[in-house]
Amino acid sequence: MPIGIRPINDFAFKKTFGSPENKPALISLLNAILALPVSIADVTIENPFSLRDFEEDKLSILDVKAVDQAGSVFNIEIQRSLFDGLIQRIVFYGCEIYADQLRAGDDYSELRPAFSICLMDGRIWRDSPKVHHVFRLTDFESGRTLEETLEIHTLELGNYNLKEAELAEASLLECWLFWLLHAHEYDADTLLALFPFPPIQLATECISRIAAITKDKQMYDAREKAARDRQWELNSMLK
């Protein structure tokens, strides 16, 4: 029987990638997206998953923020509602995570690179079939980039169309995106066979537990309903 848990549900996403015991899954996803010259080996999750926060409805921005061994800052979120102002919001929060590193008395030279990642359940640039966009602070004429400052990644899942038969030749990022979009359609054993990678298997075990634990499943269902209602409201405004 299919697991029936969509990893792009904000509760499922936060629990899967924001739980300290699932750090290998988060690290693998970050490495797959960012493709840095030196891979991320370890991170500290700054805002770990808390069921109590969901129960008390404290969470309005369901991101996962982490810091690696070199002090670089990473912020990753899933965005299911593509509303007006989303790009400005992404830039705003990217700048915020970069600036928030400094405390009173700190020197600007202590700022470390900040990476803001937004996975979008849909398409925001209708004139492009591209899935993954990378934005850096770059001079138009020379192409010179302000290295080790701010980098923003957007991934439009609506443009992703890899088929199961193509997974054997897929990159790690393509495998993660397929899992995010389609894991709910498969049973756990099939997913574990499709993705023989420990980090993705760890994530699969996490969503399997969500399906099996009553309190988690109730919270998942509540967030799924909220996402549908939000999308209905946005669609109604466009009519």
C-alpha positions as CSV (number, residue, x, y, z in Angstrom):
1,M,0.0,0.0,0.0
2,P,1.4,3.5,-0.8
3,I,2.7,5.5,2.1
4,G,0.4,8.3,1.2
5,I,2.6,11.0,2.8
6,R,3.7,13.8,0.6
7,P,7.2,15.0,1.6
8,I,6.3,18.5,0.3
9,N,3.7,18.8,3.0
10,D,5.2,21.4,5.4
11,F,4.8,19.1,8.4
12,A,6.4,16.1,6.7
13,F,9.2,18.3,5.2
14,K,10.1,19.9,8.5
15,K,10.1,16.6,10.4
16,T,12.1,14.8,7.7
17,F,14.8,17.4,7.2
18,G,14.6,19.4,10.5
19,S,14.9,16.5,12.9
20,P,18.5,16.1,14.3
21,E,18.3,12.4,13.9
22,N,17.7,12.9,10.2
23,K,20.8,15.1,9.6
24,P,22.2,12.8,6.9
25,A,19.1,13.4,4.8
26,L,19.4,17.2,5.2
27,I,23.1,17.1,4.4
28,S,22.6,15.0,1.3
29,L,19.8,17.2,0.0
30,L,21.9,20.4,0.6
31,N,24.9,18.9,-1.2
32,A,22.8,17.7,-4.1
33,I,21.3,21.2,-4.6
34,L,24.4,23.4,-3.9
35,A,27.1,21.2,-5.5
36,L,29.8,23.2,-3.5
37,P,33.5,22.7,-4.2
38,V,33.8,21.2,-0.7
39,S,30.9,19.0,0.3
40,I,29.1,19.7,3.6
41,A,30.2,17.1,6.1
42,D,28.1,18.1,9.1
43,V,25.6,20.7,10.2
44,T,23.9,21.9,13.3
45,I,20.2,22.5,12.9
46,E,19.4,25.9,14.4
47,N,15.6,25.5,14.5
48,P,14.9,21.7,14.9
49,F,11.6,20.1,14.4
50,S,9.2,20.4,17.4
51,L,5.8,18.8,17.4
52,R,4.7,21.2,20.1
53,D,5.3,24.2,17.8
54,F,2.9,22.6,15.2
55,E,0.3,21.8,17.9
56,E,0.4,25.4,19.2
57,D,0.5,26.7,15.6
58,K,3.6,28.8,16.2
59,L,5.1,28.1,12.8
60,S,4.3,30.5,10.0
61,I,7.6,30.1,8.1
62,L,8.4,26.4,7.9
63,D,12.0,26.5,7.0
64,V,15.0,24.5,8.1
65,K,18.1,26.6,9.1
66,A,21.5,25.0,9.6
67,V,25.1,25.9,10.0
68,D,28.0,23.7,8.8
69,Q,31.5,23.1,10.1
70,A,32.9,26.2,8.4
71,G,30.1,28.5,9.7
72,S,28.2,28.8,6.4
73,V,24.5,29.3,6.9
74,F,21.8,27.3,5.0
75,N,18.1,28.0,4.9
76,I,15.8,25.6,3.0
77,E,12.0,25.6,2.7
78,I,9.2,24.2,0.7
79,Q,6.7,26.7,-0.8
80,R,3.4,25.3,-2.0
81,S,1.6,28.6,-2.6
82,L,3.1,30.7,-5.4
83,F,1.8,34.1,-4.5
84,D,2.5,37.7,-5.6
85,G,5.6,38.9,-3.9
86,L,7.2,35.5,-3.4
87,I,10.4,36.4,-5.2
88,Q,10.8,39.5,-3.0
89,R,10.1,37.4,0.0
90,I,12.8,34.9,-0.9
91,V,15.3,37.8,-1.4
92,F,14.3,39.4,1.9
93,Y,14.8,36.2,3.9
94,G,18.0,35.5,2.1
95,C,19.4,38.9,3.1
96,E,18.0,38.4,6.6
97,I,19.9,35.1,7.2
98,Y,23.1,36.7,5.9
99,A,22.7,39.8,8.1
100,D,21.5,37.9,11.2
101,Q,25.0,36.4,11.7
102,L,26.3,39.6,13.1
103,R,25.9,40.6,16.7
104,A,26.8,43.8,18.4
105,G,30.5,44.3,18.3
106,D,31.1,41.8,15.5
107,D,33.3,42.6,12.5
108,Y,31.9,42.3,9.0
109,S,34.8,40.0,8.1
110,E,33.2,37.4,10.3
111,L,30.2,37.0,8.0
112,R,30.1,33.6,6.4
113,P,28.4,32.6,3.1
114,A,24.6,32.3,3.3
115,F,22.6,30.0,1.1
116,S,18.8,30.4,0.8
117,I,16.9,27.6,-1.0
118,C,13.3,27.6,-1.9
119,L,11.6,24.5,-3.4
120,M,8.4,25.6,-5.2
121,D,5.5,23.3,-5.8
122,G,4.7,24.7,-9.2
123,R,6.2,27.1,-11.8
124,I,7.0,30.7,-11.2
125,W,8.7,31.6,-14.5
126,R,6.4,30.4,-17.2
127,D,8.8,31.3,-20.0
128,S,11.4,28.8,-18.9
129,P,11.4,25.0,-18.5
130,K,14.4,25.2,-16.2
131,V,14.0,23.5,-12.8
132,H,17.0,25.0,-10.8
133,H,18.0,28.6,-10.8
134,V,21.0,30.0,-8.9
135,F,21.3,33.7,-8.1
136,R,24.5,35.4,-6.9
137,L,25.5,39.0,-6.5
138,T,27.3,39.6,-9.9
139,D,28.5,42.5,-11.9
140,F,26.7,42.6,-15.3
141,E,29.7,43.8,-17.4
142,S,32.6,41.9,-16.0
143,G,30.8,38.8,-14.6
144,R,32.6,39.3,-11.3
145,T,30.7,37.7,-8.4
146,L,30.9,38.8,-4.8
147,E,32.0,35.4,-3.6
148,E,31.2,33.9,-0.2
149,T,28.3,36.3,0.4
150,L,24.7,35.5,-0.5
151,E,23.5,32.8,-2.9
152,I,19.8,32.0,-3.6
153,H,18.5,28.8,-5.2
154,T,15.0,28.3,-6.5
155,L,13.8,24.9,-7.7
156,E,10.5,24.8,-9.6
157,L,9.1,21.3,-9.1
158,G,6.4,22.0,-11.7
159,N,9.1,21.8,-14.3
160,Y,10.5,18.5,-13.1
161,N,9.3,15.5,-15.2
162,L,11.8,12.7,-14.8
163,K,10.2,9.2,-15.0
164,E,10.8,6.3,-12.8
165,A,12.5,4.4,-15.6
166,E,15.1,7.1,-15.8
167,L,16.2,7.0,-12.2
168,A,19.0,4.6,-12.8
169,E,20.9,7.3,-14.7
170,A,19.7,10.2,-12.6
171,S,21.8,12.6,-10.5
172,L,21.4,12.7,-6.8
173,L,19.5,15.9,-7.1
174,E,17.1,14.4,-9.6
175,C,16.6,11.4,-7.3
176,W,15.8,13.7,-4.4
177,L,13.3,15.8,-6.5
178,F,11.6,12.6,-7.7
179,W,11.3,11.4,-4.1
180,L,9.9,14.7,-2.9
181,L,7.2,14.7,-5.6
182,H,6.3,11.0,-5.8
183,A,7.2,9.2,-2.6
184,H,3.6,9.3,-1.5
185,E,2.7,7.1,-4.5
186,Y,4.9,4.2,-3.5
187,D,5.0,1.7,-0.6
188,A,8.1,1.9,1.6
189,D,9.7,-1.3,0.3
190,T,9.5,-0.1,-3.3
191,L,11.0,3.3,-2.3
192,L,13.8,1.6,-0.5
193,A,14.6,-0.5,-3.6
194,L,14.3,2.5,-5.9
195,F,16.7,4.6,-3.9
196,P,19.5,2.5,-2.4
197,F,21.1,5.6,-0.8
198,P,21.1,5.7,3.0
199,P,20.1,9.4,3.3
200,I,17.0,8.9,1.0
201,Q,16.2,5.6,2.8
202,L,16.4,7.5,6.1
203,A,13.9,10.1,4.8
204,T,11.6,7.3,3.6
205,E,11.6,5.7,7.0
206,C,10.7,9.1,8.5
207,I,7.6,9.6,6.3
208,S,6.6,5.9,6.9
209,R,6.6,6.7,10.7
210,I,4.4,9.8,10.0
211,A,1.9,7.5,8.3
212,A,2.0,5.1,11.3
213,I,1.8,7.5,14.2
214,T,-1.7,8.8,14.9
215,K,-0.6,12.2,16.2
216,D,1.8,12.9,13.4
217,K,-0.8,11.7,10.8
218,Q,-3.4,14.1,12.3
219,M,-1.0,17.0,12.1
220,Y,0.0,16.0,8.6
221,D,-3.7,15.9,7.5
222,A,-4.3,19.3,9.1
223,R,-1.4,20.9,7.3
224,E,-2.5,19.3,4.0
225,K,-6.0,20.7,4.4
226,A,-4.6,24.2,5.2
227,A,-2.4,24.0,2.1
228,R,-5.5,23.1,-0.1
229,D,-7.5,25.9,1.5
230,R,-4.7,28.4,0.9
231,Q,-4.4,27.4,-2.7
232,W,-8.2,27.7,-3.1
233,E,-8.1,31.2,-1.7
234,L,-5.3,32.2,-4.1
235,N,-7.2,30.7,-7.1
236,S,-10.4,32.5,-6.1
237,M,-8.5,35.8,-6.0
238,L,-7.3,35.3,-9.5
239,K,-10.8,34.7,-10.9
